[in-house]
Amino acid sequence: MVDDSVVVRRMVSDALSADPQLEVVGAAANGKIALAKIPQVNPDIVILDVEMPEMDGLATLEGIRKSLPALPVIMYSTLTERGAEATLDALSKGATDYVTKPSNVGSAAKALECIRTQLVPKIKAICGRASGMVLPATWVTSTPDSKQFPPRNAPPRQKDRIDVVAIGVSTGGPNALADLIPTLPGDFPVPVVIVQHMPPVFTRLLAERLAAKSQIGVAEGYPGAILKPGCAWIAPGDYHMIVERDRDGVTLRTHQGLPENSCRPAADVLLRSVAEVYQSNSLAVVMTGMGQDGLRGCERVFELGGQVLAQDEATSVVWGMPGFVAKAGLADQVLPLDQIGPEVIRRARRGRDATRAEQVRLGDRVGQAGKYAP
C-alpha cells in the first residue's frame, strides 16, 4: 500500500487485513520507498496513490513496469479532474485498474465502505485466478478454455446487417477501448454506444483521449444527441444511457434510475434499449470486466435476433462480464482483444458491401447499354 497520507495507509491496510484472504505485506509513504520495498516483500498486487511527494504514482508505476511488467497495480486516485487525468495517464502506462478515493476524505465510514465495496473486490478479481482465492460466483467466471461454449440456437434473423454497435466494458476497459476504438475507420458505417464503468469526470476525459487517437468521433453522451455513423458515445459517469427512436432518428437519453448490477451507468440498461430500438440489426460487444453487467442485455439482443461478441479470457484483465455472456451461450464469437476490431468492422460492412457491389454492377450494365445505344 503506497500513499503519502499515514491516515490513508493505516485505514486501507487495516481494512484489507481484516479480510482473511488478504494480507498487507508492506506500506510506503512514497514511490522511492515503495520501489525499494517491493523486491523484499514480493507482493501479488500494489495499491498506488497518484499524487505523492518525492516520487509520484506515475513515476513509481514506470519504475515497477521496468522490473516487474506483469505485477498488477491499482491506482488509488481522487475524484477530481487532476486525479482523473493522472489516473488515465497511469492506465495508458500499464496500470491494471483504479479505484477512486471517497470525496469526503474526513469520513472514516465512507472511506471504509469504499474500500470494502470497490477496492477489495477488484484486488480479489485481479489476483484471484493466480492465487487460488475463492471468489463469489457473481464476480468472475473461469474455465480451462473460454472457446468451448457453443452458442444457443439463435432465433431466425430478419436481416443480416447491423445498424449499431453497443459496447459494455469495466475493469481493464480504458486500455481495451484504447486498442479497439482507434481501429475503426473514419467511414465506419454505423454509430457506436459505450458503457464503461467510470465515475463523472473520468468518462469525459476518456472520451476526449479516445477522440484524439481515433478516426471516428468520440464524445461523452448527452440527452438529445443524434446517433450518426462514424461517431461513438460514452455513457456519462453516474448516469444510465439509453437510445430512443423519434422523429429526428435515434437519439440518446440519460437518467439516474437505480443502479443495476451495482453500476450506473450499466451496460444492461443500454443494451436493452439498443435491442428494442434496433431489433435484429444490433451488435453487442462485451469486453473485460468484473461481474455480470451486460449478461441480461445480451440476452435481449439475442432474443430479438441481434449479434453478440465477447472478449476471450486470455486477453481480459478480469473474465467476468464477457465470461458470463460466453458461458450463457449468447456469443456468436469469443475473440481475443486484437481480433474484436476487425470482426466488428467486418460485421458492420456485411450487407452494405454487397449493396455497393450490386450498385456498381448495375452502373456497369447501364454504362455498357449506353455505349452501344444508337
C-alpha positions in Angstrom: 0.0 0.0 0.0 1.7 3.2 -1.2 0.2 6.6 -0.1 1.8 9.7 1.4 -1.0 10.0 4.0 -0.4 8.0 7.1 -4.1 8.1 7.8 -5.0 6.6 4.4 -2.2 3.9 4.7 -3.4 2.8 8.1 -7.1 2.8 7.1 -6.6 0.9 3.9 -4.2 -1.6 5.5 -6.5 -2.3 8.4 -9.5 -2.7 6.2 -7.7 -5.1 3.8 -6.0 -7.1 6.7 -9.5 -7.7 8.2 -10.3 -9.9 5.2 -9.0 -13.4 5.8 -8.0 -13.8 2.2 -5.8 -10.7 2.1 -2.5 -9.8 3.8 -0.8 -6.4 3.6 2.9 -7.2 3.4 4.1 -3.6 3.3 3.3 0.1 3.2 5.3 3.0 1.9 4.9 6.8 2.1 6.2 7.5 -1.5 7.4 5.8 -4.6 11.0 5.7 -3.8 10.4 3.7 -0.6 7.9 1.5 -2.5 10.4 0.6 -5.2 12.9 -0.4 -2.6 10.4 -2.5 -0.6 8.7 -4.3 -3.5 11.6 -6.8 -4.2 11.8 -7.5 -0.4 8.1 -8.4 0.2 7.2 -9.7 -3.3 3.6 -8.6 -3.3 0.8 -10.0 -5.5 -0.5 -6.5 -6.2 0.3 -2.9 -5.4 -2.2 -0.2 -4.4 -0.6 3.0 -5.5 -1.6 6.6 -4.7 -1.4 9.0 -7.7 -0.2 12.3 -6.1 2.8 11.9 -3.7 5.9 13.9 -2.9 9.4 12.9 -4.0 8.1 10.3 -6.4 4.5 10.3 -7.6 2.4 7.5 -8.7 3.2 7.8 -12.4 6.9 7.7 -11.9 6.5 4.8 -9.4 4.4 2.9 -11.9 7.1 3.4 -14.6 9.7 2.0 -12.2 7.6 -1.0 -11.4 7.0 -1.7 -15.0 10.7 -1.7 -15.8 11.4 -4.6 -13.5 8.0 -6.2 -13.0 5.9 -5.7 -16.1 3.2 -8.2 -15.1 2.8 -7.1 -11.4 -0.8 -5.8 -11.0 -1.1 -2.2 -9.9 -4.3 -0.5 -8.9 -4.2 3.3 -8.8 -5.9 4.9 -5.8 -6.9 8.3 -7.0 -9.0 11.3 -6.1 -12.3 12.1 -7.8 -11.0 15.4 -9.3 -10.1 16.5 -12.8 -6.4 16.3 -11.9 -6.8 12.9 -10.3 -8.7 11.6 -13.3 -6.1 12.9 -15.8 -3.3 11.3 -13.8 -5.2 8.0 -13.4 -5.9 7.8 -17.2 -2.2 8.5 -17.8 -1.4 5.7 -15.4 -3.7 3.3 -17.2 -2.1 4.2 -20.5 1.3 3.4 -19.0 0.3 -0.1 -17.8 -1.7 0.3 -14.6 -4.1 -2.6 -14.2 -7.1 -0.7 -12.9 -8.1 2.1 -10.5 -10.3 2.9 -7.6 -11.4 6.5 -6.6 -11.0 7.7 -3.0 -14.1 9.0 -1.2 -14.6 12.6 -2.0 -15.0 13.3 1.7 -11.7 12.0 3.0 -12.6 13.0 6.5 -15.4 10.4 6.7 -13.9 7.2 8.0 -17.2 5.3 7.5 -17.4 6.4 3.9 -13.8 5.5 3.3 -14.1 2.0 4.8 -17.3 1.4 2.7 -15.4 2.4 -0.4 -12.5 0.0 0.5 -14.9 -2.9 1.2 -17.2 -2.4 -1.9 -14.7 -1.3 -4.5 -11.1 -2.0 -3.6 -11.4 -5.4 -2.0 -13.4 -6.9 -4.9 -11.0 -5.6 -7.5 -8.0 -7.0 -5.6 -9.6 -10.4 -5.4 -10.8 -10.4 -9.0 -7.5 -9.4 -10.4 -5.4 -11.7 -8.2 -7.9 -14.5 -7.6 -7.1 -16.7 -10.6 -3.4 -16.8 -9.9 -3.6 -17.1 -6.1 -6.4 -19.6 -5.8 -8.8 -17.4 -3.9 -12.4 -18.5 -3.6 -14.4 -15.7 -5.3 -18.1 -15.1 -5.3 -19.8 -16.7 -8.3 -21.2 -13.3 -9.5 -17.7 -11.7 -9.8 -15.9 -13.8 -12.4 -16.2 -17.0 -14.3 -13.3 -19.1 -15.4 -12.9 -22.2 -17.4 -9.9 -24.1 -18.9 -10.9 -22.9 -22.4 -13.2 -19.9 -23.0 -13.9 -21.0 -26.6 -15.7 -24.2 -25.5 -19.1 -22.6 -25.1 -21.4 -23.4 -28.1 -23.9 -20.6 -28.9 -27.5 -21.1 -28.2 -29.8 -21.8 -31.1 -30.3 -18.3 -32.4 -33.8 -17.1 -33.5 -34.1 -16.5 -37.2 -32.7 -13.2 -38.2 -34.7 -10.9 -40.4 -31.7 -9.1 -41.7 -28.0 -9.8 -41.8 -26.7 -6.3 -41.5 -26.2 -4.3 -38.3 -27.0 -0.7 -37.7 -25.4 -0.1 -34.3 -22.6 -1.4 -32.2 -23.1 -1.3 -28.4 -20.1 -2.0 -26.1 -20.1 -2.9 -22.4 -16.8 -2.9 -20.5 -15.4 -2.4 -17.0 -12.2 -3.5 -15.3 -9.4 -3.1 -17.8 -11.8 -1.2 -20.1 -9.9 2.0 -20.8 -7.0 0.2 -22.2 -9.3 -2.3 -24.1 -11.2 0.7 -25.6 -7.9 2.4 -26.5 -7.0 -0.8 -28.5 -10.4 -1.2 -30.1 -11.8 2.2 -31.0 -8.8 3.5 -33.0 -9.1 0.5 -35.3 -12.4 1.7 -36.6 -12.1 3.6 -39.9 -13.3 7.1 -40.4 -16.0 5.8 -42.7 -17.3 3.3 -40.2 -20.9 2.9 -41.4 -22.8 2.7 -38.0 -22.9 4.5 -34.7 -21.2 3.2 -31.5 -22.6 3.5 -28.0 -20.4 2.5 -25.0 -20.8 1.9 -21.3 -17.5 1.9 -19.4 -18.0 1.7 -15.6 -16.4 5.0 -14.6 -17.4 8.0 -12.4 -18.1 11.5 -13.6 -15.2 13.5 -15.0 -13.4 10.2 -15.9 -15.9 9.4 -18.7 -15.5 12.8 -20.3 -11.7 12.7 -20.2 -11.7 9.1 -21.5 -13.9 10.3 -24.5 -11.5 13.1 -25.2 -8.5 10.9 -25.1 -10.1 8.3 -27.4 -11.2 11.1 -29.8 -7.6 12.4 -30.0 -6.3 9.0 -31.3 -9.3 7.7 -33.3 -10.5 8.2 -36.8 -14.1 8.2 -35.7 -15.6 10.9 -33.5 -15.8 10.1 -29.8 -17.7 12.1 -27.2 -19.4 11.8 -23.8 -23.1 11.1 -24.4 -25.7 13.8 -23.6 -29.5 13.9 -23.9 -30.8 14.6 -27.4 -27.6 13.6 -29.2 -28.5 12.1 -32.6 -26.7 8.8 -33.4 -24.7 9.0 -36.6 -22.4 6.6 -38.5 -18.7 7.1 -37.6 -19.4 8.5 -34.1 -19.1 6.9 -30.7 -20.8 8.0 -27.5 -19.6 7.0 -24.0 -22.2 7.0 -21.2 -21.5 9.8 -18.7 -20.5 8.8 -15.2 -23.3 8.3 -12.7 -26.0 8.3 -15.5 -27.6 5.4 -17.3 -27.6 6.0 -21.1 -30.3 4.6 -23.4 -31.3 5.1 -27.1 -34.7 6.1 -28.3 -36.2 6.5 -31.8 -38.1 9.7 -32.5 -38.8 11.9 -35.5 -35.2 13.0 -35.7 -33.9 9.5 -35.9 -32.3 7.6 -33.0 -31.2 9.8 -30.1 -29.6 9.4 -26.7 -31.3 9.9 -23.3 -29.7 9.8 -19.9 -31.2 9.3 -16.5 -30.3 8.5 -12.9 -32.5 5.5 -12.3 -31.5 2.9 -9.7 -28.1 1.3 -10.3 -28.2 -2.2 -11.9 -25.5 -4.7 -11.0 -24.4 -2.0 -8.6 -23.5 0.1 -11.6 -24.6 3.4 -13.0 -24.1 3.6 -16.0 -24.9 -0.1 -16.5 -24.4 -2.0 -19.8 -27.6 -3.9 -19.3 -29.6 -0.7 -19.4 -28.0 0.4 -22.6 -28.1 -3.0 -24.3 -31.8 -3.5 -23.6 -32.7 -0.2 -25.2 -30.5 -0.9 -28.2 -32.2 -4.3 -28.6 -35.7 -2.7 -28.5 -34.8 0.1 -31.0 -32.6 -1.8 -33.4 -34.0 -5.3 -33.0 -32.1 -7.8 -35.2 -29.8 -5.1 -36.5 -27.8 -4.6 -33.3 -24.3 -5.9 -32.4 -23.4 -6.1 -28.7 -19.7 -6.4 -27.7 -18.9 -7.3 -24.1 -15.3 -6.9 -23.0 -13.1 -7.3 -19.9 -14.8 -6.5 -16.6 -15.8 -7.8 -13.2 -19.3 -9.0 -12.5 -22.3 -9.9 -14.8 -23.3 -6.5 -16.2 -24.1 -7.0 -19.8 -25.5 -10.5 -19.5 -29.2 -9.6 -19.3 -28.8 -7.0 -22.0 -27.1 -9.5 -24.3 -29.9 -12.0 -23.6 -32.4 -9.4 -25.0 -30.2 -8.7 -28.0 -30.0 -12.4 -28.7 -33.8 -12.9 -28.3 -34.5 -10.2 -30.8 -32.1 -11.7 -33.4 -29.1 -9.4 -32.8 -25.5 -10.4 -32.7 -23.1 -10.7 -29.8 -19.3 -10.8 -29.5 -17.3 -11.5 -26.2 -13.7 -10.9 -25.4 -11.8 -14.1 -24.5 -10.4 -15.0 -21.1 -6.7 -14.8 -22.1 -6.8 -11.1 -23.1 -9.3 -10.0 -20.4 -8.0 -8.4 -17.2 -11.0 -10.0 -15.5 -13.1 -12.5 -17.3 -16.4 -11.7 -15.6 -18.6 -9.7 -17.9 -17.6 -11.4 -21.2 -17.2 -14.8 -19.4 -20.8 -14.9 -18.2 -22.0 -13.9 -21.7 -19.9 -16.7 -23.3 -20.9 -19.3 -20.7 -24.6 -18.5 -21.3 -24.1 -19.4 -25.0 -25.0 -15.9 -26.1 -21.8 -15.1 -28.1 -21.6 -15.6 -31.8 -17.8 -15.5 -31.3 -15.4 -15.3 -28.3 -12.4 -13.4 -29.5 -9.0 -12.1 -28.3 -8.9 -8.3 -28.0 -6.9 -7.7 -31.2 -9.5 -9.6 -33.3 -12.5 -7.8 -32.0 -12.0 -4.6 -34.0 -11.5 -6.4 -37.4 -14.6 -8.5 -36.7 -16.7 -5.5 -35.7 -15.7 -3.8 -39.0 -16.5 -6.9 -41.0 -19.9 -7.3 -39.5 -20.7 -3.6 -39.9 -19.8 -3.7 -43.6 -21.5 -7.0 -44.3 -24.6 -6.4 -46.4 -23.5 -2.9 -47.1 -20.6 -4.1 -49.3 -23.0 -6.4 -51.1 -25.3 -3.5 -51.8 -22.5 -1.3 -53.1 -21.2 -4.1 -55.3 -24.6 -4.6 -56.8 -24.9 -0.8 -57.5 -21.5 -0.9 -59.2 -22.7 -3.9 -61.4 -25.9 -2.1 -62.3 -23.9 1.0 -63.1 -21.6 -1.0 -65.4 -24.6 -2.6 -67.2 -26.2 0.8 -67.7 -22.9 2.1 -69.0 -22.4 -0.8 -71.4 -26.0 -0.3 -72.7 -25.4 3.4 -73.3 -22.1 2.6 -75.1 -23.9 0.6 -77.8 -27.0 2.8 -78.0 -27.7 4.4 -81.4 
